[in-house]
Amino acid sequence: MAKKIGRAEKYYADIERGYCGMSLDTMVDIARCLGITLDYIIFGKEDKRKLSKESAGILLYLEKCTESKRKKAMELLKVYLEE
């Protein structure tokens, strides 16, 4: 898991053992890697508003894009959906 989120193995092990806290960025990376929400990590429950698998897949794909590609994709989506 440490390699998947780009953190040192000892740091990740310390998080798992409760020896240290983690930044919000680390928490977000863990949630993305596990395919869970921050609500689940923090509160132990899922957000009631569920996304369809297609919507969640689109969001994950967009998150991996650069900011400029994400803006272009949003522009294209708006044009397509306004027809």
The first five atom37 places (N, CA, C, CB, O) and aatype in JSON, in Angstrom:
{
  "aatype": [12, 0, 11, 11, 9, 7, 1, 0, 6, 11, 18, 18, 0, 3, 9, 6, 1, 7, 18, 4, 7, 12, 15, 10, 3, 16, 12, 19, 3, 9, 0, 1, 4, 10, 7, 9, 16, 10, 3, 18, 9, 9, 13, 7, 11, 6, 3, 11, 1, 11, 10, 15, 11, 6, 15, 0, 7, 9, 10, 10, 18, 10, 6, 11, 4, 16, 6, 15, 11, 1, 11, 11, 0, 12, 6, 10, 10, 11, 19, 18, 10, 6, 6],
  "atom_mask": [
    [1, 1, 1, 1, 1],
    [1, 1, 1, 1, 1],
    [1, 1, 1, 1, 1],
    [1, 1, 1, 1, 1],
    [1, 1, 1, 1, 1],
    [1, 1, 1, 0, 1],
    [1, 1, 1, 1, 1],
    [1, 1, 1, 1, 1],
    [1, 1, 1, 1, 1],
    [1, 1, 1, 1, 1],
    [1, 1, 1, 1, 1],
    [1, 1, 1, 1, 1],
    [1, 1, 1, 1, 1],
    [1, 1, 1, 1, 1],
    [1, 1, 1, 1, 1],
    [1, 1, 1, 1, 1],
    [1, 1, 1, 1, 1],
    [1, 1, 1, 0, 1],
    [1, 1, 1, 1, 1],
    [1, 1, 1, 1, 1],
    [1, 1, 1, 0, 1],
    [1, 1, 1, 1, 1],
    [1, 1, 1, 1, 1],
    [1, 1, 1, 1, 1],
    [1, 1, 1, 1, 1],
    [1, 1, 1, 1, 1],
    [1, 1, 1, 1, 1],
    [1, 1, 1, 1, 1],
    [1, 1, 1, 1, 1],
    [1, 1, 1, 1, 1],
    [1, 1, 1, 1, 1],
    [1, 1, 1, 1, 1],
    [1, 1, 1, 1, 1],
    [1, 1, 1, 1, 1],
    [1, 1, 1, 0, 1],
    [1, 1, 1, 1, 1],
    [1, 1, 1, 1, 1],
    [1, 1, 1, 1, 1],
    [1, 1, 1, 1, 1],
    [1, 1, 1, 1, 1],
    [1, 1, 1, 1, 1],
    [1, 1, 1, 1, 1],
    [1, 1, 1, 1, 1],
    [1, 1, 1, 0, 1],
    [1, 1, 1, 1, 1],
    [1, 1, 1, 1, 1],
    [1, 1, 1, 1, 1],
    [1, 1, 1, 1, 1],
    [1, 1, 1, 1, 1],
    [1, 1, 1, 1, 1],
    [1, 1, 1, 1, 1],
    [1, 1, 1, 1, 1],
    [1, 1, 1, 1, 1],
    [1, 1, 1, 1, 1],
    [1, 1, 1, 1, 1],
    [1, 1, 1, 1, 1],
    [1, 1, 1, 0, 1],
    [1, 1, 1, 1, 1],
    [1, 1, 1, 1, 1],
    [1, 1, 1, 1, 1],
    [1, 1, 1, 1, 1],
    [1, 1, 1, 1, 1],
    [1, 1, 1, 1, 1],
    [1, 1, 1, 1, 1],
    [1, 1, 1, 1, 1],
    [1, 1, 1, 1, 1],
    [1, 1, 1, 1, 1],
    [1, 1, 1, 1, 1],
    [1, 1, 1, 1, 1],
    [1, 1, 1, 1, 1],
    [1, 1, 1, 1, 1],
    [1, 1, 1, 1, 1],
    [1, 1, 1, 1, 1],
    [1, 1, 1, 1, 1],
    [1, 1, 1, 1, 1],
    [1, 1, 1, 1, 1],
    [1, 1, 1, 1, 1],
    [1, 1, 1, 1, 1],
    [1, 1, 1, 1, 1],
    [1, 1, 1, 1, 1],
    [1, 1, 1, 1, 1],
    [1, 1, 1, 1, 1],
    [1, 1, 1, 1, 1]
  ],
  "atom_positions": [
    [[0.82, -1.18, 0.0], [0.0, 0.0, 0.0], [0.87, 1.26, 0.0], [-0.94, -0.01, 1.2], [0.57, 2.22, -0.7]],
    [[1.94, 1.24, 0.78], [2.82, 2.4, 0.86], [3.33, 2.79, -0.53], [4.01, 2.11, 1.8], [3.37, 3.98, -0.87]],
    [[3.72, 1.81, -1.32], [4.2, 2.1, -2.67], [3.09, 2.66, -3.54], [4.77, 0.84, -3.31], [3.33, 3.58, -4.33]],
    [[1.89, 2.13, -3.41], [0.76, 2.59, -4.24], [0.41, 4.05, -3.96], [-0.45, 1.72, -3.99], [-0.01, 4.76, -4.87]],
    [[0.58, 4.49, -2.73], [0.24, 5.88, -2.41], [1.47, 6.78, -2.38], [-0.47, 5.93, -1.06], [1.37, 7.97, -2.09]],
    [[2.62, 6.21, -2.69], [3.84, 7.01, -2.79], [4.4, 7.49, -1.45], [0.0, 0.0, 0.0], [4.94, 8.59, -1.36]],
    [[4.27, 6.66, -0.42], [4.79, 7.0, 0.9], [5.79, 5.94, 1.34], [3.64, 7.13, 1.93], [5.8, 4.83, 0.82]],
    [[6.62, 6.3, 2.3], [7.61, 5.36, 2.84], [6.89, 4.25, 3.6], [8.62, 6.1, 3.77], [5.88, 4.48, 4.25]],
    [[7.43, 3.04, 3.5], [6.81, 1.88, 4.15], [6.72, 2.07, 5.66], [7.6, 0.62, 3.83], [5.7, 1.73, 6.26]],
    [[7.77, 2.6, 6.28], [7.75, 2.81, 7.73], [6.66, 3.81, 8.11], [9.12, 3.29, 8.23], [5.94, 3.6, 9.09]],
    [[6.54, 4.88, 7.36], [5.51, 5.88, 7.64], [4.12, 5.25, 7.56], [5.62, 7.07, 6.66], [3.29, 5.47, 8.45]],
    [[3.87, 4.48, 6.51], [2.57, 3.84, 6.37], [2.33, 2.84, 7.5], [2.46, 3.15, 5.0], [1.22, 2.76, 8.03]],
    [[3.35, 2.08, 7.86], [3.21, 1.12, 8.96], [2.9, 1.85, 10.27], [4.5, 0.28, 9.12], [2.09, 1.37, 11.07]],
    [[3.53, 3.0, 10.49], [3.26, 3.78, 11.7], [1.81, 4.29, 11.72], [4.23, 4.97, 11.8], [1.18, 4.34, 12.78]],
    [[1.29, 4.66, 10.56], [-0.11, 5.07, 10.48], [-1.01, 3.91, 10.86], [-0.46, 5.58, 9.05], [-1.93, 4.07, 11.66]],
    [[-0.75, 2.73, 10.28], [-1.57, 1.56, 10.58], [-1.56, 1.2, 12.05], [-1.1, 0.37, 9.76], [-2.58, 0.79, 12.61]],
    [[-0.42, 1.35, 12.68], [-0.29, 1.0, 14.09], [-0.8, 2.09, 15.02], [1.17, 0.7, 14.42], [-0.92, 1.89, 16.23]],
    [[-1.11, 3.25, 14.46], [-1.59, 4.36, 15.27], [-0.48, 5.13, 15.96], [0.0, 0.0, 0.0], [-0.74, 5.87, 16.91]],
    [[0.76, 4.96, 15.49], [1.89, 5.66, 16.09], [1.99, 7.11, 15.62], [3.18, 4.94, 15.77], [2.63, 7.93, 16.27]],
    [[1.36, 7.42, 14.49], [1.4, 8.79, 13.99], [0.14, 9.08, 13.21], [2.66, 9.03, 13.12], [-0.58, 8.17, 12.78]],
    [[-0.12, 10.35, 13.03], [-1.27, 10.77, 12.23], [-0.88, 10.86, 10.78], [0.0, 0.0, 0.0], [0.22, 10.45, 10.38]],
    [[-1.78, 11.39, 9.99], [-1.48, 11.54, 8.57], [-2.07, 12.84, 8.06], [-2.02, 10.35, 7.75], [-3.02, 13.38, 8.63]],
    [[-1.5, 13.33, 6.99], [-2.02, 14.55, 6.38], [-3.29, 14.23, 5.61], [-0.96, 15.19, 5.44], [-3.61, 13.07, 5.33]],
    [[-4.01, 15.28, 5.27], [-5.21, 15.11, 4.47], [-4.86, 14.52, 3.11], [-5.93, 16.46, 4.3], [-5.6, 13.69, 2.58]],
    [[-3.73, 14.94, 2.54], [-3.3, 14.39, 1.25], [-3.09, 12.89, 1.32], [-2.02, 15.07, 0.78], [-3.5, 12.15, 0.42]],
    [[-2.46, 12.43, 2.39], [-2.24, 10.99, 2.57], [-3.56, 10.27, 2.72], [-1.34, 10.72, 3.79], [-3.76, 9.19, 2.16]],
    [[-4.47, 10.86, 3.49], [-5.78, 10.25, 3.69], [-6.54, 10.13, 2.37], [-6.61, 11.07, 4.7], [-7.16, 9.1, 2.09]],
    [[-6.47, 11.17, 1.56], [-7.14, 11.15, 0.25], [-6.51, 10.08, -0.64], [-7.05, 12.54, -0.44], [-7.23, 9.34, -1.31]],
    [[-5.19, 9.98, -0.64], [-4.52, 8.96, -1.46], [-4.9, 7.55, -1.03], [-3.0, 9.14, -1.37], [-5.1, 6.68, -1.88]],
    [[-5.01, 7.32, 0.26], [-5.41, 6.0, 0.77], [-6.85, 5.7, 0.34], [-5.29, 5.94, 2.33], [-7.14, 4.6, -0.13]],
    [[-7.74, 6.67, 0.5], [-9.14, 6.47, 0.11], [-9.25, 6.14, -1.37], [-9.97, 7.72, 0.43], [-9.97, 5.22, -1.76]],
    [[-8.54, 6.88, -2.2], [-8.57, 6.62, -3.65], [-8.05, 5.23, -3.97], [-7.74, 7.68, -4.41], [-8.63, 4.5, -4.77]],
    [[-6.96, 4.87, -3.33], [-6.34, 3.57, -3.59], [-7.28, 2.43, -3.21], [-5.02, 3.43, -2.83], [-7.34, 1.41, -3.89]],
    [[-7.99, 2.6, -2.12], [-8.9, 1.56, -1.63], [-10.29, 1.65, -2.25], [-9.01, 1.63, -0.13], [-11.11, 0.75, -2.08]],
    [[-10.56, 2.74, -2.95], [-11.87, 2.91, -3.56], [-12.97, 3.18, -2.54], [0.0, 0.0, 0.0], [-14.11, 2.75, -2.71]],
    [[-12.61, 3.89, -1.47], [-13.58, 4.24, -0.44], [-13.6, 5.75, -0.26], [-13.23, 3.53, 0.91], [-12.75, 6.46, -0.78]],
    [[-14.59, 6.23, 0.49], [-14.72, 7.66, 0.71], [-13.98, 8.09, 1.97], [-16.19, 8.05, 0.8], [-13.66, 7.27, 2.83]],
    [[-13.72, 9.39, 2.06], [-13.15, 9.92, 3.3], [-14.13, 9.78, 4.46], [-12.75, 11.4, 3.12], [-13.72, 9.59, 5.6]],
    [[-15.43, 9.87, 4.17], [-16.44, 9.64, 5.2], [-16.24, 8.28, 5.85], [-17.85, 9.76, 4.61], [-16.34, 8.14, 7.07]],
    [[-15.96, 7.29, 5.04], [-15.77, 5.94, 5.58], [-14.5, 5.86, 6.43], [-15.7, 4.92, 4.43], [-14.51, 5.23, 7.49]],
    [[-13.43, 6.5, 5.98], [-12.18, 6.48, 6.75], [-12.37, 7.21, 8.08], [-11.03, 7.11, 5.95], [-11.94, 6.72, 9.13]],
    [[-12.99, 8.38, 8.04], [-13.1, 9.22, 9.23], [-14.23, 8.78, 10.16], [-13.32, 10.65, 8.83], [-14.03, 8.66, 11.37]],
    [[-15.41, 8.53, 9.59], [-16.58, 8.25, 10.41], [-17.0, 6.79, 10.44], [-17.72, 9.07, 9.93], [-17.86, 6.41, 11.24]],
    [[-16.42, 5.97, 9.59], [-16.77, 4.56, 9.55], [-18.07, 4.27, 8.84], [0.0, 0.0, 0.0], [-18.63, 3.18, 8.98]],
    [[-18.56, 5.25, 8.06], [-19.79, 5.01, 7.3], [-19.69, 5.73, 5.95], [-21.04, 5.5, 8.1], [-18.96, 6.71, 5.79]],
    [[-20.44, 5.2, 5.02], [-20.45, 5.75, 3.68], [-21.38, 6.94, 3.59], [-20.86, 4.69, 2.67], [-22.34, 7.05, 4.36]],
    [[-21.09, 7.82, 2.67], [-21.99, 8.92, 2.36], [-23.26, 8.32, 1.76], [-21.32, 9.95, 1.38], [-23.18, 7.43, 0.92]],
    [[-24.4, 8.8, 2.17], [-25.68, 8.26, 1.69], [-25.89, 8.51, 0.2], [-26.83, 8.88, 2.47], [-26.59, 7.75, -0.47]],
    [[-25.28, 9.56, -0.33], [-25.45, 9.89, -1.74], [-24.47, 9.05, -2.56], [-25.23, 11.42, -2.0], [-23.29, 9.38, -2.67]],
    [[-24.97, 7.98, -3.11], [-24.13, 7.06, -3.89], [-24.06, 7.5, -5.35], [-24.67, 5.63, -3.8], [-25.06, 7.94, -5.93]],
    [[-22.9, 7.38, -5.92], [-22.73, 7.62, -7.35], [-22.88, 6.29, -8.07], [-21.34, 8.28, -7.66], [-22.57, 5.23, -7.53]],
    [[-23.35, 6.36, -9.3], [-23.38, 5.15, -10.1], [-21.94, 4.74, -10.4], [-24.19, 5.36, -11.43], [-21.02, 5.56, -10.28]],
    [[-21.74, 3.51, -10.79], [-20.39, 3.04, -11.13], [-19.81, 3.85, -12.28], [-20.41, 1.55, -11.48], [-18.61, 4.14, -12.3]],
    [[-20.67, 4.2, -13.24], [-20.21, 4.99, -14.38], [-19.74, 6.37, -13.94], [-21.33, 5.12, -15.43], [-18.68, 6.83, -14.36]],
    [[-20.52, 7.02, -13.08], [-20.15, 8.36, -12.59], [-18.87, 8.3, -11.77], [-21.29, 8.96, -11.74], [-17.99, 9.15, -11.93]],
    [[-18.76, 7.32, -10.91], [-17.55, 7.18, -10.1], [-16.34, 6.92, -10.99], [-17.72, 6.05, -9.08], [-15.26, 7.44, -10.73]],
    [[-16.52, 6.12, -12.03], [-15.42, 5.84, -12.96], [-14.98, 7.09, -13.69], [0.0, 0.0, 0.0], [-13.78, 7.31, -13.89]],
    [[-15.93, 7.9, -14.09], [-15.6, 9.15, -14.77], [-14.82, 10.07, -13.83], [-16.88, 9.86, -15.27], [-13.83, 10.67, -14.24]],
    [[-15.27, 10.17, -12.59], [-14.58, 11.03, -11.63], [-13.15, 10.55, -11.38], [-15.35, 11.07, -10.31], [-12.23, 11.36, -11.31]],
    [[-12.98, 9.26, -11.24], [-11.62, 8.73, -11.03], [-10.73, 9.01, -12.23], [-11.68, 7.22, -10.75], [-9.56, 9.35, -12.08]],
    [[-11.29, 8.87, -13.41], [-10.53, 9.14, -14.63], [-10.13, 10.61, -14.69], [-11.35, 8.75, -15.89], [-8.98, 10.94, -15.01]],
    [[-11.07, 11.5, -14.38], [-10.79, 12.94, -14.41], [-9.76, 13.34, -13.37], [-12.07, 13.72, -14.2], [-8.95, 14.24, -13.61]],
    [[-9.77, 12.69, -12.21], [-8.81, 13.01, -11.16], [-7.38, 12.71, -11.59], [-9.13, 12.23, -9.9], [-6.44, 13.35, -11.11]],
    [[-7.21, 11.76, -12.49], [-5.88, 11.39, -12.96], [-5.36, 12.33, -14.04], [-5.89, 9.97, -13.47], [-4.17, 12.3, -14.38]],
    [[-6.25, 13.15, -14.6], [-5.86, 14.07, -15.68], [-5.19, 15.32, -15.12], [-7.09, 14.46, -16.51], [-5.33, 15.66, -13.94]],
    [[-4.46, 15.98, -16.01], [-3.92, 17.28, -15.65], [-5.06, 18.28, -15.58], [-2.83, 17.75, -16.67], [-6.15, 18.01, -16.08]],
    [[-4.82, 19.4, -14.96], [-5.86, 20.43, -14.83], [-6.35, 20.9, -16.2], [-5.33, 21.62, -14.04], [-7.55, 21.1, -16.39]],
    [[-5.43, 21.07, -17.14], [-5.84, 21.54, -18.47], [-6.7, 20.5, -19.2], [-4.6, 21.89, -19.33], [-7.67, 20.85, -19.86]],
    [[-6.35, 19.24, -19.08], [-7.16, 18.18, -19.7], [-8.53, 18.08, -19.04], [-6.44, 16.83, -19.62], [-9.53, 17.85, -19.71]],
    [[-8.56, 18.27, -17.72], [-9.83, 18.21, -17.0], [-10.75, 19.34, -17.45], [-9.58, 18.28, -15.48], [-11.95, 19.13, -17.62]],
    [[-10.2, 20.54, -17.64], [-11.0, 21.67, -18.1], [-11.55, 21.41, -19.5], [-10.17, 22.96, -18.1], [-12.72, 21.69, -19.77]],
    [[-10.71, 20.88, -20.38], [-11.16, 20.56, -21.74], [-12.26, 19.51, -21.72], [-9.98, 20.08, -22.6], [-13.24, 19.62, -22.46]],
    [[-12.09, 18.5, -20.89], [-13.1, 17.45, -20.79], [-14.43, 18.02, -20.31], [-12.62, 16.33, -19.85], [-15.49, 17.64, -20.81]],
    [[-14.38, 18.93, -19.35], [-15.6, 19.56, -18.85], [-16.27, 20.39, -19.94], [-15.3, 20.43, -17.63], [-17.49, 20.38, -20.07]],
    [[-15.47, 21.11, -20.72], [-16.02, 21.91, -21.83], [-16.72, 21.01, -22.85], [-14.91, 22.73, -22.51], [-17.82, 21.31, -23.3]],
    [[-16.07, 19.92, -23.21], [-16.65, 18.98, -24.17], [-17.93, 18.35, -23.62], [-15.64, 17.88, -24.51], [-18.92, 18.2, -24.35]],
    [[-17.91, 17.99, -22.36], [-19.09, 17.39, -21.74], [-20.27, 18.36, -21.73], [-18.77, 16.94, -20.32], [-21.4, 17.97, -22.0]],
    [[-19.99, 19.63, -21.41], [-21.05, 20.63, -21.42], [-21.64, 20.79, -22.81], [-20.52, 21.97, -20.93], [-22.86, 20.85, -22.95]],
    [[-20.79, 20.86, -23.84], [-21.27, 21.0, -25.22], [-22.12, 19.79, -25.6], [-20.09, 21.15, -26.2], [-23.19, 19.94, -26.19]],
    [[-21.65, 18.62, -25.27], [-22.37, 17.39, -25.63], [-23.72, 17.32, -24.93], [-21.54, 16.16, -25.28], [-24.72, 16.96, -25.55]],
    [[-23.76, 17.64, -23.64], [-25.0, 17.52, -22.88], [-26.03, 18.62, -23.17], [-24.67, 17.52, -21.41], [-27.21, 18.43, -22.9]],
    [[-25.58, 19.74, -23.7], [-26.51, 20.82, -24.01], [-27.25, 20.61, -25.31], [-25.78, 22.12, -24.08], [-28.2, 21.35, -25.59]],
    [[-26.87, 19.65, -26.09], [-27.55, 19.4, -27.38], [-28.94, 18.89, -27.19], [-26.77, 18.41, -28.2], [-29.63, 18.63, -28.17]]
  ]
}
